[in-house]
Amino acid sequence: MKKRAYIFVILLGLAVIWFGAGCRKASRSEGERRAELRWLVATSAGDYSKIGMRDPRWDSIVLKGLTNYAHRFATNSAIYPWRMEMKDAVEAGCGDPLVKILSLRADDGWGNCSTESRMQTWTNAANALEKSGYSSAQKFYGDMGAIVALRSVMGTNAHSLVANYFDMALTRAEEALSDERTPPEMTLRIVTDFLRAMRWSSHGKELVVDMAERALQRSHSGTWQEQHLKGVFEDERAWRARGHGYVGDTSESQWAGYYNHLEKAQKEYMKAWRWDPREETAIRMIDLQLGYQKSEAVMEVWFQRAMNLNPNSYDAVSAKYNYLYPKWHGSWKAQHDFAWNCVESSKWGGHVPLIMLDFHDDYARNLRVNKERYFRQERVFREVQAALDRFFELNPEETGWHHNYFWYAWCAKRWDIAKRELALIEDDINYDYFGGEGKFQQMVKDVKEQAGK
C-alpha cells in the first residue's frame, strides 16, 4: 500500500511540474471582489441600518467600522481600524449583537484564549445575535465563536453546551451556503473556518462535510470554490478512514481507505488549480504531502507556488513549518532554519517573520519547561527580537503586537526594551494575555524599578 502511495506522489510531482511551468499568477477578479464587498456591506452596515440598535451616540462609528470590516475581508487589505471602531462603539454603550461579536473578534480572534468571564460574553452575544434579524452567515460566526470560547475554558466539560451551539452553527451555515446570494468566496471561508473550529471532533467535521456537500448541490454550481471544496471533503474523508491511532496500530484496510481518498483529494485540487490557480489550493497541496514519504520536493513546489501568489502568506509558511515537524518529515533544526529564513527574507512580508515565535513556543512546550525561564535565554530572545523588529518594520500599524514584545522583553529582563514597548502599548490593554491585571501591574512595577538602574 505504501509503495503504491510512493509511486503516486512521484507521478503527482511530475504533474505539478507540468501544470506549473506556464501557470499564470491568479487573483480574484475585480468583479468577484466587488460582489463580495457588496454582500459584506449589505449584511453588516446595511443590516445594521435597518435592524441594528441605532443611537446617534455611536451610529457613525459603527457604520464606519462595519464598512471597514467589509473592505478588510473582501479585499484582504490591511484595514485594521474596524477593530478599534467596534470596541469604541461598545464602550460608548452600543449593545448591538453584531457589533459585540465583532468587538470580541477584534480582541480575541476566535476566543481561543478566553477567560470564564470572556466566555460568558461570547455566549451572551451569540445568543442575542441568534434572536436578531441579522443574516445566517453572521449568526454562524457568532455561534462558532461561542463554541471556541467554551472549549477554550471548559474543555470536554462543555460538551452539552458546545453541542447546542454546534447545532445552531450547522443550521446557519447550511442556510448561508444554500443561499445563491452568498458569494462563492464567502462559502469557501465559512466551510474552511467551520472545519478548523471543529478540528478536535472527527464526528463534528463529518457532519460539517455532509452539510456542506448537501448545501452546495443547491448553489454555486460550476465555481472554482466548489471544485476546491470537493478536494477538502475528500481530504477530510482520508483522515477519517485512517483514524487517529499510531502508525503501527493502523490496519491495512485503514491505509487503503486513507490513500484512496487522498488520491481523490489531490485529483480534485489539481482540477481546481487548472481551473484557477489559487493560494488556498497550493496550501492544501502542501498539507496533503504529510501523508507521503519522500514528498519534500513536491511540497516545496507547492510552497513556492503559494508564495509567488502571495509573498505575505503566513498560512503557506505555517503549512511548510508543519510539514517540517519532527513527527512528520523534518526536525527541530529544519523548523528552526526555516523560521530564521522567514525572518531574514527580503521577499516575504506580512506576518511571515512571526513563525519564529511559533517555533520557540513549540520548542519550549516540547521541553516542558517554564516559558518565562525559556524566553529568558539570551539566544532565544535575540531571535525573538529579530523576528519582532522585522515584523514591525513591515507592519508598523499592528500596534497590538507590542503586548507580545513587552512580555518577551520582560521575560528576558531586557528592561530597556521592555520600557520602550510599555510606552508603545495602547490604552486598551489585553490583561488576559499577561495572566490578569495584577500580573501586568507587577510586570510594569518590575520595569519601572529596573529600567533606571
Secondary structure, DSSP 8 states (H G I E B T S, - for coil): -HHHHHHHHHHHHHHHHHHHTT-------HHHHHHHHHHHHIIIIIHHHHHS---TTTHHHHHHHHHHHHHHHHHT----HHHHHHHHHHHTT---HHHHHHHHHHHHTTTTT--HHHHHHHHHHHHHHHTSSS-HHHHHHHHHHHHHHHHHHHGGGGHHHHHHHHHHHHHHHHHHHH-TTS-HHHHHHHHHHHHHHTTT-HHHHHHHHHHHHHHHTTS-TT-HHHHHHHHHHHHHHHHHHH-SS-GGG--HHHHHHHHHHHHHHHHHHHHHHHH---HHHHHHHHHHGGGSTT-HHHHHHHHHHHHHH-TT-HHHHHHHHHHTSTTTT--HHHHHHHHHHHHH-SS--TTGGGHHHHHHHHHHHHHT--HHHHTTSHHHHHHHHHHHHHHHHH-TT-GGGHHHHHHHHHHTT-HHHHHHHHHHS-SS--HHHHTSHHHHHHHHHHHHHHHT-
